[in-house]
Amino acid sequence: MDSHDEESPLVVDNSPGKTPVQNHSRDVHILSSAFLLIFLAYGAVQNLESTLNTEEDLGTTSLGILYLSFTFFSLVASVVVRGLGSKNALVLGTTGYWLFIAANLKPTWYTMVPASLYLGFAASIIWVGQGTYLTSTARSHARDYNVHEGTVIGKFNGEFWGMFASHQFIGNLISLAVLGDGTEGSTSNTTLLYVVFLGSMTLGTILMCFLTKRNNNGEDGSPDHSVGLYSTVVSLLKSVVSLFFDIRMLLVIPLIAYSGLQQAFVWAEFTKEIVTPALGVSGVGGAMALYGAFDAICSLTAGRLTSGLTSITLIVSGGAVIQAIVFLWILLIYRLTSGVLGIVYPLLMAAILGIGDGVFNTQLNALLGILFKHDMEGAFAQLKVWQSASTAVVFFLSPYISLKVMLLVMLVALGLSYSVFLLLTLKVEKAFSSRS
């Protein structure tokens, strides 16, 4: 047979051994490790953009352009991913990150702007490919072994986001080691850092090539090209548009947008306004390493605890509360001080913000995987559209508004998005209960 009913087991289920489990686990390990190698480089460089490339705000402006490009291309990324297949999209997506790091070797408007524009395209397909590939792998595993789908999606997302979040820890430790001798602005130090990161990205790209090809139903093999290209493109574009009229997507979009805001706040505002004054430029690497460590621990833990909508609601609630505490702390209480407390406070904030980021990453991806089983590409494209759009807003506004105003924006965005998320959970729970 050329296709399988989604609820029926694959033929390999009847064979002895545990090959399907090994395949699924292997692919999750490879995917997670490849993203770690790629993003330990990109994440550390992104954290330094607003402090190293300061002339005419080249760093923050380049990141703003990058995330605007990311937003635009995410609107059509699902079409590209379906056409290429999620594995090929993942491999192609790595090239944008490589070129962006290379552009930083000679940061000018003529190198950074084109690299940022291309990275927006590459990022859109690598992240839609990631969400589609990981969720289809989880669903295949659940189908093969007749286990609860939500639990597997949570577990696989926990592993991926735990590994992914550790890129901040490892990448920023490398950054701290190379730039931490007091000459972080020197050409030789930054060049060495970027060369090391390019090597890491190259290894990640090679590793990505070893992924098993899967179609978007979670089955091994190449994408289904039996349907004409025109019909496929039209169908996917309709699915993207139709999600704008899906009440579930409309209710989850505010939380998606907030997740992008809180990441950009850490990258642009927190590192510049809180960490750098207290710890210096070289201290950015140490603070973000701690941020990444707690992000990774929280991602692994939250993924293990995820089993369905109820657990997602509780975990998101916890993440929202602790991030609100940090914002209020900075807004109402925090002042730059000397001594031990002057070092401890920014590091403690970084750790708490990392926990919140781990919550939103794992739970949003699990939520979309559970709610939008039949349109994963479209759902994950929406995730990146709204995340990247809100991130771009922060990077463009950062040079023009004060930290206090930014904190007020974050608190309002958090309150609104969390309230709408609770409305979503009530509607979904009501829909489930009416069916039973």
Secondary structure, DSSP 8 states (H G I E B T S, - for coil): -----TTS--GGGGSSS-HHHHHHHHHHHHHHHHHHHHHHHHHHHHHHHHHH--GGGHHHHHHHHHHHHHHHHHHHHHHHHHHH-HHHHHHHHHHHHHHHHHHTTS-SHHHHHHHHHHHHHHHHHHHHHHHHHHHHHHHHHHHHHT--HHHHHHHHHHHHHHHHHHHHHHHHHHHHHHHTTS-TT-HHHHHHHHHHHHHHHHHHHHHHTTS--B-TTS-BS-----S-HHHHHHHHHHHHHHHTT-HHHHHHHHHHHHHHHHHHIIIIIIIIIIIHHHH-HHHHHHHHHHHHHHHHHHHHHHHHH--SHHHHHHHHHHHHHHHHHHHHIIIII-----HHHHHHHHHHHHHHHHHHHHHHHHHHHHHHHHH-TT-HHHHHHHHHHHHHHHHHHHHHHTTTS-HHHHHHHHHHHHHHHHHHHHHHHHHHHHHHHHH-
